[in-house]
Amino acid sequence: MKRMFFPLALLLLFAGCSFFSKTKNNIYSLDRIAPAAVTNARGTPIAIESVELPPGFDRREIVVRQANHQLDVRSNELWSASLQDLILHTLAFDLAARLPEGMVVLPGALKPANARTIDVVIEDVAAGPEPRVVLDGHWISAGASHREHIAIDIPSLDSSNIATGMSQAMAALADRIAAGLTTSGASP
């Protein structure tokens, strides 16, 4: 009887371990996207002072809008950091690629005393229920507010497509900020 107890206990132990094993997480990041052209803005350096996200979206889990005002929070589909940090970093580097070298103070760098700031308020940034990433918000610089609506169609609501669409939305926002700084007539 003791001979059968040990193999049976070992079998139950292995079965229990696989039952309680943790599901694998998939980690996603936002990619920087190269600009079509670099603008010719000149003047004092600019820094993104703040990025504000809608309540409930600054999280590690990927969130997808569903019909009937519901959200699908994907607990095993994660951003590599909080969404606010990813957006700040990606937007700053995308903007730096669109403006002449040295015009953008990157996150973590010492901001010169004469630097102008940009505040970004994102009112909505989400995928779904249609296969599209939508970004609605505005950016403020030198007291002027610029409203933006960006819609990026994606092949499906798969998390990797959402990450690609979000990256494209950040690049489009950087394009619009760079163009706005150039056409406003004011040196940043």
N, C-alpha and C positions, 0 to 999 in steps of 0.2 A: 504494500500500500504506500509506503514512504517513497518507493521508487517512482510511482506514478504522480505523486504530489509535486515533486520538484519540477518535472517538465510541464505539468499543467500550470503551476504558479508562474513559470517563466513565460509560457505562452500568454497568459492573462496579462502579465507585466508588459510585454511587447504590444499586445493589442491595446492596452490602456494608453501607452505612450503615443501610439499613432492616433488614437481618438482625441487626445488632448493636445496634439501638436498644433502649433500656431500656424495660421494661414499666412502664406507669403505676401508681403506688401510689395506693391509696385510703386516706385518713386519716380516722380516727374519733375522737370525743371523748365524754366522759360529760357529760350535761346535768343541770343542777340541776332538781329537780322541786319545785314549790310544795307546801307542806303543806295538809292539810285544815283544820288549826287550829293556833294557837300555844299552847303549854302555859304554865302560870302559874308555872313554877319561879322561885325567887328565891335569891339568895345570891351567893357568890363566883363569879367567872368560871371557865369551864372551857376546857381546851385539849386537843386530840387530840395526845398526846405522840408516839405511834408507831402505824404500821400495818405489820403483818407479813403477807406473802403466802406461799402455799405455794411450795416450790422449783419453778422452771421457769415460773412464771406472771408474774413481774415482768419483762416484756419489752415491746418495742414491737409485736411481731407479735400478731395476734389468734390465740388458741389455742382449738381446739374439741375436746372429747373425742369419741373414736370408740369403737366396740365393741372388745373384746379389749384393753383398757388402752392403746390407741394414742392419740396426739395428732395433730391436724392443725394444724400451724403455718403460718399463712397469710402468706407472706413479702411479699406485695404488699397486704395488708390490715393497716394499722398503726394503733396508738393514736397520738394526737398527742404523747404523752410516755410515760415508763415507766408501767406500770399502777399501781404503788405511788403515784407522785406524783398521778396522776389520781384515784385513790380517796381519798387524803388530802384533796385540794383539794375534790372534790365532796362528800364526807361532811361536811367542816367547814362548807361553805356551806349544805348541806341542813340540818344541825343548827342553824346560826345562824338559819335561816328558821323553825325550829320552836320556838325559845326566845325569850324577851324580848330586845329589842335590847341589845347589850353583854354578854350572858351568855357568848358564845363568843369565844375568842381565835382569830382566823383565822390560817392559815399565813402566816408572814413577819412577823406583828405581834409587838411586844414583849410577852412574857408577864409579867403582874404577879406579884410574889413570893407573893401569897396564892392564886394560881390553882390549882384542882384539875386533875388530868390524867386523861385517858382513854387507855388503851392498847387498840388493836384488833388482835386476832389472827384472821386469816382462814385457816381450815384448808383450805377449798376454795372456789373461785369460778370457775365455768366454765359453758359452754354445751355441750349434747350429752351423749350421743348423741341423746337425745330433744330436741325443740324447746322447751328450757327452760333458763333460767339459774338455777343453784343457788349459794347462798352459805351456807356453814356456818362458824361461828366463835364467838368470844366477845369481849366488851369488859369491861374491868376499870376500876373507879373506886372510890377509897377502900377498896381491899382486897376489894371485892365483885366476883365474876365473874358475868356474865350470858351464858348460852349462847343462840345464835340459829340458827335454820334458816329460810331464806327461799328460796322457789321461785317463779320468775316464768315463766309460760308465754309463749312467743313464737311468731309465725306460722311461722317457718322458721329454719334455722341460717345464714341470710344475715348477713353481718357487720353491716349496718345494724340488723337486728333484734336481734343480740347486743348492740350498743351501747345500744339502747333498753332491753333487758332488764336490762343491767348498771346503767344509770341508775336504773331502777325499783327494783332491789335495793338500791342505795345509799340511795335515798329511804326505803325500808321500814326499813333498818337505822337511819337517822337518826330515823324515827318511834319505833322501839323504844327507842333510847337516850334520846330526850327523855322518853318515857313512863316509862322506868325511873328517870330522875333525879327525876321528879315524884313517882312512887309510892313511891320508896324512903324517903321521909320525911326524907331528908338534904338539906340545901341544897347545891347544887353549888358 
